[in-house]
Amino acid sequence: MKRFTKIAALLYAVIMLLALRELLKGKALFLSTLALYASILYVCLFVAFLLKKAGTRKETIAAFKLVVYSTIISLLVVEFALWFIIKPADCLTYAERGGFNYYSDTMRQKFGKFNRWMIPPYISKWFLINKPNSERLLHKPEFTYLHKFNADGLRTKVIPVTKARGEIRIITLGDSFTEGLGAPQDSTWPALLANTFNSGKRDTTYNIINAGVSSSDPFYETYLLKYRLLKYQPDVVVMCINSSDIDDVLGRGGYERFMPDSTVHVKDSPWWEPIYASSMIYRLVIHRVMHYTYNLVPQAEEARGRENAKIKLKDAVDMFKELAEEYHFKPVIIFHPMLSEIKTGIFPLSPLMVQTEKDSNLTVIDLYNQFETYFKQTGEPPENFYWQNDMHHNSRGYLLWSTIVSHDLKTAGII
């Protein structure tokens, strides 16, 4: 029995160390679920030990242990079924629906004092980029594509600082839609735009610098532009905005996130987030009973926060315009829709888009209405241009995007 106890204790220690290692990085695996229930089990066994010390009858302690064991085993079976069989959609984050594990900036921030040695220097800084000079095979249920990143951590070719004669440089800022999730390297919309502009050209070369970074938002993007990319002397800079940026700002805040020591401090989350990350049963309670949203706030609070986030996004647009005036590049803003917004006819960013269109110092490209018009005129279903589960564009979607942007930039006299 003692040998079994030692083995169980060793196994518990290994599970806890591995789970904590992931939690420190802001991640949670099913291993975290095992660690959670193992911890509950050990607490209960400690209570049983205290009862024994207090002189409680053996029969009572045995009954207590039986209830504990049966309850924990039953709950673990339910957890396993929820995680791997039922998979309730309203309890899965976007990353988990795409085949990845739970990830949270706020959870990583909770353990910030302990995880500094585990987080690479290109993470948690002002500039949200990928690992420089690296490759990442992005494997999802619907597609698998290789992402190659240059020395700046961007999914684009190496960029010389000195411009060549007759070269026009265009920097594209945005999140995963601009980085090009869901398409190979040569089928992102910036890559396709470069093909269009350089087709048949001899005296002018258009160098499109894809500075899109997954999980980015306009606040990260303006900082990346200001402190890292202006050295490339862009003639045109394009900033892409979609409704996921509302959620990003809701969770991260605006420019107040950038600390003087060049680190980033996002808004904090409830103390129970690690439990939420580890237990699907707990998530069912949080979402279906407590009526919390994916951002781990009550629905009424989220509604107010989303409206405030839209106002904050205007701050990023204003800084973008100020940088354009100071560094003499032409600013372009693209508003682009999600598949669900095309299908429902509701575009949450419409007020900001209308407000931005009134600014004569900005060129605005409205992909929402132009996509909608295209689908009505051609009769093609919008589902043909997006991955159904992942929700990013496929190659056809990015081609449509680049075709519209090319036409609008030429019409506006930007190119």
C-alpha positions in Angstrom: 0.0 0.0 0.0 2.8 2.4 0.9 4.5 1.7 -2.5 1.2 2.4 -4.3 0.9 5.7 -2.3 4.4 6.7 -3.3 3.7 6.0 -7.0 0.5 7.9 -6.8 2.3 10.9 -5.2 5.0 10.8 -7.8 2.5 10.7 -10.6 0.6 13.6 -9.1 3.8 15.6 -8.8 4.6 15.0 -12.5 1.1 15.9 -13.7 1.1 19.1 -11.6 4.5 20.2 -12.8 3.6 19.6 -16.5 0.2 21.4 -16.0 1.7 24.3 -14.2 4.4 24.6 -16.8 1.6 25.2 -19.4 -0.5 27.4 -17.1 2.6 29.7 -16.6 2.6 30.2 -20.4 -1.1 31.0 -20.4 -2.1 27.6 -21.8 -4.3 24.8 -20.6 -4.4 21.1 -21.8 -6.5 18.2 -20.7 -3.5 17.6 -18.5 -4.7 20.6 -16.6 -8.1 18.9 -16.0 -6.3 15.9 -14.5 -4.2 18.2 -12.3 -7.3 20.0 -11.1 -9.1 16.8 -10.1 -5.9 15.3 -8.6 -5.6 18.4 -6.4 -9.2 18.1 -5.3 -8.6 14.4 -4.5 -5.5 15.2 -2.4 -7.4 17.9 -0.5 -10.1 15.5 0.3 -7.6 12.9 1.4 -6.0 15.4 3.7 -9.4 16.1 5.2 -9.8 12.3 5.7 -6.4 12.4 7.5 -7.5 15.2 9.8 -10.7 13.3 10.6 -8.6 10.2 11.5 -6.4 12.3 13.7 -9.6 13.7 15.4 -10.7 10.2 16.2 -13.5 9.8 13.7 -14.7 6.3 13.3 -13.1 4.2 10.5 -16.4 3.4 9.0 -17.2 7.1 8.6 -13.8 7.9 7.0 -14.2 4.9 4.7 -17.7 6.1 3.6 -16.2 9.6 3.1 -13.4 8.3 0.9 -15.9 6.2 -1.2 -18.0 9.3 -1.9 -14.9 11.3 -2.8 -13.5 8.6 -5.2 -16.8 7.9 -6.9 -17.6 11.6 -7.3 -14.2 12.5 -8.8 -14.2 9.5 -11.1 -17.7 10.4 -12.3 -16.8 14.0 -12.9 -13.7 13.0 -14.8 -15.7 10.8 -17.1 -18.1 13.7 -17.7 -15.1 16.0 -18.4 -13.6 13.5 -20.8 -17.0 13.2 -22.7 -17.4 17.0 -22.8 -13.8 17.6 -24.0 -13.5 14.9 -26.6 -17.0 13.7 -27.6 -19.7 16.3 -27.0 -17.5 19.4 -27.4 -20.2 22.0 -26.6 -19.7 24.9 -29.1 -20.7 27.6 -26.6 -17.9 26.5 -24.2 -15.0 26.3 -26.7 -12.8 29.3 -27.4 -11.9 30.1 -31.1 -8.5 28.4 -30.7 -10.0 25.2 -29.3 -12.6 25.0 -32.1 -9.6 25.3 -34.5 -7.9 22.3 -32.9 -5.6 24.2 -30.5 -5.5 24.3 -26.7 -6.9 27.0 -24.4 -4.7 30.1 -24.5 -5.0 33.4 -22.6 -2.8 36.5 -22.3 -4.5 37.3 -19.0 -3.8 33.9 -17.5 -0.1 34.2 -18.6 -0.1 37.7 -17.0 -1.3 36.3 -13.7 1.8 34.2 -13.5 4.1 37.0 -14.9 6.5 36.9 -11.9 7.2 33.3 -12.5 7.1 32.8 -16.3 9.6 35.4 -17.5 12.3 32.7 -18.1 9.7 30.8 -20.2 8.5 33.5 -22.5 10.7 34.4 -25.5 11.8 38.1 -25.9 9.6 38.6 -28.9 6.4 38.0 -26.8 4.9 40.3 -24.1 6.6 43.3 -25.6 5.1 46.4 -27.3 5.5 44.7 -30.7 3.4 41.7 -31.4 5.3 39.6 -33.9 6.2 36.0 -34.7 9.5 34.4 -33.9 12.1 36.1 -36.2 13.6 33.9 -39.0 11.4 31.0 -38.2 8.8 28.7 -39.8 5.5 27.4 -38.4 3.5 24.6 -39.9 -0.1 25.7 -39.1 -2.1 22.5 -39.0 -5.9 22.8 -38.6 -8.7 20.3 -39.4 -9.5 22.1 -42.7 -6.0 23.0 -44.0 -2.3 22.8 -43.4 0.0 25.6 -44.5 3.6 26.6 -43.8 4.2 30.1 -42.5 7.7 31.5 -43.0 8.8 34.6 -41.1 11.6 37.0 -41.8 14.0 38.8 -39.4 11.2 41.2 -38.4 8.9 38.2 -37.5 6.7 39.0 -40.5 5.3 36.6 -43.1 7.0 38.4 -46.0 10.3 38.4 -47.8 13.5 40.0 -46.5 13.2 43.8 -46.7 16.3 45.9 -47.5 16.3 49.2 -45.6 17.4 51.1 -48.7 14.8 51.6 -51.4 15.7 50.8 -55.0 15.2 53.3 -57.8 11.6 53.2 -59.0 10.4 51.2 -56.0 7.1 52.0 -54.3 6.7 50.4 -50.9 3.3 49.4 -49.4 3.1 48.1 -45.8 0.0 46.2 -44.9 -1.0 46.1 -41.3 -3.6 43.7 -39.8 -4.2 40.5 -37.9 -4.4 36.9 -39.1 -6.5 37.9 -42.1 -3.5 40.0 -43.4 -0.9 37.4 -42.3 -2.9 35.1 -44.4 -4.2 32.2 -42.2 -6.0 29.7 -44.4 -3.8 30.2 -47.5 -0.2 29.4 -48.6 2.5 32.0 -48.6 1.9 33.1 -52.2 -1.9 33.4 -51.8 -2.2 36.0 -49.0 -4.0 39.1 -50.2 -0.8 41.2 -49.9 1.1 38.7 -52.1 -1.7 38.6 -54.6 -1.8 42.4 -54.7 2.0 42.5 -55.4 1.4 40.1 -58.3 -1.3 42.4 -59.8 0.7 45.6 -59.4 3.9 44.2 -60.8 2.3 42.5 -63.8 3.8 44.0 -66.9 5.6 46.8 -65.0 9.1 47.7 -66.0 9.9 51.2 -64.7 8.1 50.8 -61.3 8.4 48.0 -58.8 5.7 47.6 -56.1 7.1 46.1 -52.9 4.2 44.9 -50.7 5.4 44.3 -47.1 3.0 41.9 -45.3 3.2 43.1 -41.7 0.0 41.2 -40.7 0.4 39.4 -37.4 -2.1 36.9 -36.0 -3.9 38.1 -32.8 -2.8 41.6 -33.5 -5.1 44.7 -33.4 -4.8 48.3 -34.5 -3.0 49.4 -31.3 -0.3 46.8 -31.6 -0.1 47.6 -35.3 0.4 51.4 -34.9 3.2 50.7 -32.4 4.8 48.1 -34.7 4.6 50.7 -37.5 6.0 53.6 -35.5 8.9 51.8 -33.8 9.9 49.0 -36.2 8.6 49.6 -39.8 8.9 53.3 -40.6 12.6 52.7 -41.3 11.5 51.0 -44.5 10.2 54.4 -45.8 6.7 53.3 -46.9 4.9 55.2 -49.6 1.6 53.7 -48.6 0.4 52.0 -45.4 -2.7 50.0 -45.3 -4.4 49.2 -41.9 -7.0 46.4 -41.8 -9.8 46.4 -39.2 -12.4 43.8 -38.5 -14.8 43.1 -35.7 -12.4 40.7 -33.9 -10.5 43.9 -33.0 -13.5 44.9 -30.8 -12.9 41.8 -28.7 -9.2 42.4 -28.7 -9.6 45.9 -27.3 -12.3 44.7 -24.9 -9.8 42.3 -23.3 -6.5 44.3 -23.8 -7.6 48.0 -23.6 -6.2 50.7 -25.8 -2.8 52.5 -25.7 -2.8 52.2 -21.9 -1.7 48.6 -22.2 1.8 49.7 -23.2 4.0 50.1 -20.1 7.1 52.3 -19.8 9.4 49.3 -19.5 8.3 48.2 -23.0 6.1 45.4 -21.7 2.3 45.0 -22.2 -0.3 44.9 -19.4 -3.7 43.6 -20.6 -6.9 43.9 -18.6 -7.1 41.4 -15.8 -9.5 38.4 -15.8 -11.4 36.7 -12.9 -9.4 34.8 -10.4 -11.1 31.6 -11.5 -9.9 31.7 -15.1 -7.4 28.8 -14.5 -10.3 26.6 -13.3 -12.4 27.8 -16.3 -9.5 26.8 -18.6 -9.2 23.4 -17.1 -12.8 22.3 -16.5 -15.6 22.0 -19.2 -18.1 21.4 -16.4 -17.2 24.8 -14.9 -17.5 26.4 -18.3 -21.1 25.1 -18.6 -21.9 26.7 -15.3 -20.2 30.0 -16.3 -21.9 30.3 -19.7 -25.2 28.7 -19.3 -26.0 29.4 -15.6 -24.1 32.6 -14.8 -24.5 34.0 -18.4 -20.9 35.1 -18.8 -19.4 35.7 -22.3 -16.2 34.3 -23.8 -14.5 37.4 -22.5 -15.4 36.2 -18.9 -17.6 39.1 -18.1 -21.4 39.3 -17.6 -23.4 39.9 -20.8 -24.5 43.4 -19.7 -20.9 44.4 -18.9 -19.7 43.0 -22.2 -22.3 45.1 -24.1 -21.0 48.3 -22.5 -17.4 47.2 -23.0 -17.9 46.6 -26.7 -19.3 50.1 -27.3 -16.3 51.5 -25.4 -14.0 49.4 -27.5 -15.4 50.9 -30.7 -14.6 54.4 -29.3 -11.1 53.3 -28.4 -10.5 52.0 -32.0 -11.0 55.6 -33.2 -7.9 56.4 -31.1 -5.8 54.0 -33.1 -7.2 55.4 -36.4 -6.2 58.9 -35.2 -2.7 57.9 -34.3 -2.4 56.1 -37.7 -3.4 59.4 -39.4 -0.9 61.4 -37.3 1.9 59.0 -38.3 0.9 59.4 -42.0 1.1 63.2 -41.7 4.5 63.1 -39.8 6.2 60.5 -42.0 4.5 61.4 -45.3 2.9 58.2 -46.4 -0.5 57.7 -47.8 -2.8 56.1 -45.2 -5.4 53.6 -46.3 -7.9 51.8 -44.0 -9.7 48.6 -45.0 -12.8 47.4 -43.1 -13.4 43.8 -43.8 -16.2 41.4 -42.7 -16.5 38.0 -41.1 -18.5 35.3 -42.8 -21.3 35.6 -40.1 -21.6 39.3 -40.8 -22.1 38.7 -44.5 -24.8 36.1 -43.8 -26.6 38.2 -41.2 -26.2 41.6 -42.9 -25.0 43.1 -39.6 -21.6 44.8 -39.5 -20.6 46.0 -36.0 -18.0 48.4 -37.4 -20.4 50.3 -39.6 -20.5 53.4 -37.3 -16.7 53.6 -37.2 -16.4 53.0 -40.9 -18.9 55.8 -41.7 -17.1 58.2 -39.3 -13.7 57.3 -40.9 -15.0 57.8 -44.4 -15.8 61.4 -43.6 -12.1 62.1 -43.0 -10.7 63.5 -46.2 -7.1 62.7 -45.0 -7.9 58.9 -45.1 -8.7 56.5 -47.9 -11.2 54.0 -46.8 -12.0 50.7 -48.5 -15.3 49.1 -47.5 -14.9 45.4 -48.2 -18.2 44.6 -46.3 -20.5 46.2 -48.8 -18.3 45.3 -51.8 -18.3 41.6 -50.8 -22.0 41.7 -50.3 -22.5 43.3 -53.7 -20.3 40.7 -55.3 -22.2 37.8 -53.8 -25.5 39.2 -54.9 -24.4 39.9 -58.4 -22.7 36.6 -59.0 -25.0 34.4 -57.0 -22.1 32.7 -55.4 -22.5 31.7 -51.7 -20.1 33.6 -49.4 -19.2 30.2 -47.8 -17.1 29.5 -51.0 -14.7 32.2 -49.9 -14.2 31.3 -46.2 -13.2 28.2 -44.3 -16.4 27.1 -42.5 -14.9 26.1 -39.1 -11.7 28.2 -39.0 -13.6 31.3 -40.4 -10.6 32.8 -42.2 -10.6 33.2 -45.9 -9.4 30.5 -48.3 -7.3 31.4 -51.3 -10.4 32.5 -53.3 -11.4 34.8 -50.5 -8.0 36.5 -50.4 -8.0 36.7 -54.2 -11.4 38.6 -54.1 -10.0 40.8 -51.4 -6.8 41.7 -53.4 -8.9 42.3 -56.6 -11.1 44.8 -54.9 -8.2 46.6 -53.1 -6.2 46.8 -56.3 -9.2 48.5 -58.1 -9.9 50.9 -55.2 -6.3 52.0 -54.8 -6.0 52.8 -58.5 -9.4 54.5 -58.5 -8.4 56.7 -55.5 -5.1 57.6 -57.2 -3.1 56.0 -54.4 -1.2 53.9 -57.0 
